[in-house]
Amino acid sequence: MWEYSDKVREHFYNPRNSGPLDAANGIGDVGSIQCGDALRLMLKVDPQSEVILDAHFQTFGCGSAIASSSALTEIIKGMTLDEALNVSNQDIADYLDGLPPEKMHCSVMGREALQAAVANYRGEEWSDDHEEGALICKCFAIDAVMIEEVIRANNLTTVQDVTFYTKAGGGCAACHEGIEDILAKVLTEHASDGEAPPPRPAGNTAEAPAPAAKMTLVQKIHKIEEVLESVRPMLQRDHGDVALADVQGKKIYVHLTGACAGCMMEAATLGGIQQKMIEALGELVQVLPASHMPVDV
């Protein structure tokens, strides 16, 4: 589905600094296994100089998560904590010669783990808990503060960008309106300052879906089937499959079968298919399991 640089492949197949770190005095935990990505970053810091003497990681996630975590440990070793805190998620992606747009959230997770580990070392409280009413994406537990920070840091302009960088909106898509509100707020602030948003980093962001000519239902179904055919080989390699169940307006229902049925990564799989659908159809749609289809009474 995605094109990976040689450096991403290298850090995936031969990750650096993987596993527990003896005498770690700064530990940061972010993400959750339930959401499909979890990362623990461990630092060994010299108390006198605050130089990072060593850094290890343990991660549960995809190849990009492993590669991003590996790259992060290599980047920050030898830095002071203050220097390390200036490392951005884009720096991690650049170190790997780029990440697919759909996988930029892995570099964001690395940046968060670093912040958490430094706070832990300094005895400060760091939490990704959400302020009351600020939770935007319930599928992946992403709050408004994180979305706004990532939009500003990476100059994002579309809901699709936000999904690629944070995973927010990649599940049921019910939060797309909330994400659009945050985007509008940030872009309005840029406009009120009399300046356009800075250009986004090349090679690691997604373009907004191109406006598409209105399709008939038959044309739309053909395009949906083409997308499903494009992802099917990847699912079949893992002994799973996908089939179209129904199309109801902007909701596309699919059957996940074989190993994909009931898999703990089901939400991530549907999210990946959904992004492909958005790109192909040129509109925001939801991809949902067939079990969520409304029942006629």
Secondary structure by P-SEA (a helix, b strand, c coil): cccccaaaaaaaaccccccccccccbbbbcccccccbbbbbbbbccccccccccccccccccaaaaaaaaaaaaacccccaaaaaaccaaaaaaaacccccccaaaaaaaaaaaaaaaaaaacccccccccccccccccccccaaaaaaaaaaaccccaaaaaaacccccccccaaaaaaaaaaaaaaaaaaacccccccccccccccccccccccaaaaaaaaaaaaaaaaaaaaaaccccccccccccbbbbbbccccccccaaaaaaaaaaaaaaaaacbbbbbbccccccccc
